[in-house]
Amino acid sequence: MPLITWMAKRVIAARIAERAASAAEGDALAGVQVEYALPANPDRVCVYLGRARSSRALAAAEHNVLYREDVLVDVRIRVSQPGGDIEEVEGLVEDIANRVADVVSEEPRLAPGGSVAVTVIDQDPTIVSPDPDSSVTVNAVLTVTLSMTLPGG
């Protein structure tokens, strides 16, 4: 896996953590735990990085060899609400996902001269634990795609 893939994961995690730390009350990222990987004991609301992968294809080869490199990084969102309402928890996950997409899309260091986009948003089935201690847990993943054209060799 190219070095750029790990660098992208670190920049994405740092940027989301920075925004969460400075988020004002009412911002979907306020109070959200942000980690590089799933922690052993996650908070009720946690954002962490998942899989990272990349692909490289020849883009042009007339005079200079150029490659198009796509780096895909999964940003995972986990919300667990004791006694929660399914629609409320799913709505919170959606708000956090939209905020993460905004934060990541406006980060210029991720793809210099290229593009950054959230290309997939996927939600796992909602988990509802029954009484006596009912809870609702929602897990979602945003796939961030960084596309760049790079000189190759």
N, C-alpha and C positions, 0 to 999 in steps of 0.2 A: 504494500500500500504506500503510495507516495507520501512524502513528508507533508505536502500541502493538505492532505486529508486530516492528519492529526492537528496541524496548525489551525485549520478551519474549525475543528471541534473545540479547541481551546478558546478561540476568538468568540465563537457563538456562546459558549458557556459563560465566558467573562462578561460579554455584552449584556446577556439576559440578567446575570447576577447583579451587575452594576445598576441596571434599570430597576430591578426589584428592590435593591437596597435604598434607592432614592425615590421610590414611587410614593406619591402622595396618597392619602386616604381616598378611596373611591376608584383608584387605578386598579385594574384587574391583577397587576403584579404585586401590589402592596401586601407584604407579609408572606410572600411565596418563598418557600425553600428552593434554592437553585443549586444543583450539584452537577459535577462532571459525569457521574455515574449514579445508579440507584443506590442510595445509602442503606445501611443495614436497618435503620429505624427511621423511615421517612416521616416527615411531618404530615399533617392532614392534607395539605396542599403542597405538592412537590413537582418541580420541573427538573428533568435531568436529560443528559445526552445518551443516545442509544447507538445503533449501528452507524458506521461510516464506511463508505465505499466510493470507488472512483473508476472512471473509464477514460480511455484516451484513444482518439481516432485521428488519422491523418486528415488535415483540413486543406492543405495546399502544399504543392511540391514543385512549383515552377522554378523559382530561383532560390527561395528559402524554404526550408522545411518548417511547416507550422502544424501544430496539433491542437485539436479541440479537446479540452479536458473538462469533464463533468465530475464534480464531487457531490455526493449525496450524504447528508447527515440527518439522522433522525433525532428530533427533539420530542421527548416523551413527557406527557402531563398525567399526573395521578392525583385524583381528588377522592378522599374517603370522608364521608360525613356520617357520624353516628346519628341514628334517628332521622336521617335526611330524606328529603323529598326528591324523587328521581328527576323531575323536570328542573328543579332548582340546582341540583348538582351538575346535570348536563349543561345547563345554562352557564354555570361558573366555568366549566371546562371550555366551553365555546368562547367566553369572554377572554380567558387566559390565552387560548389558541390565537385569537385575533390579535391580541396585544403582542404575543411572541412573534407572530408573523410581521407585524409593523416594526418591531425592534430589530429583527434580523434583516429585513429588507432595506433598512436605512443605514446599515453598517458598511462603509466604503472599503474597509480593509479586507473584506471577505473575497472579493473577486475583482481586483484591479483591472480595469479595462473590460470587464465582463459583466455578467448579470447575476443577480441573486433573486431567487423566487421560492416561495413555498409552493411546491408542486403537488403535494398530496396531503390531505388531512384524513386520518382514519381513526375511527373510534372502535375500541373493543366492545363486546357486549357489556352492558351495565350489570354489575353484580349487586344483588340485593340479598343481604343476610337477614334471615327471619328473627323473630323475637327469641329470647328475651332481650338481647342487645342488638336491635336491628340497626343496620347501616347500609349505606349506598356507596359503592365505589365505582368510579369511572376512570378508565385509562384511555388515553388518546395519543396519537403520534402525528407529528408534522414532519414531512420530509422536506428539508431545505436543499435546493439544488443550486450549486455554484457552477456557472459555465464560463470558461475562459479560453481564449486562443493564445497559445504559447509557442515560442520558438522551441524547436526540438533538436534532438541529436541522437 
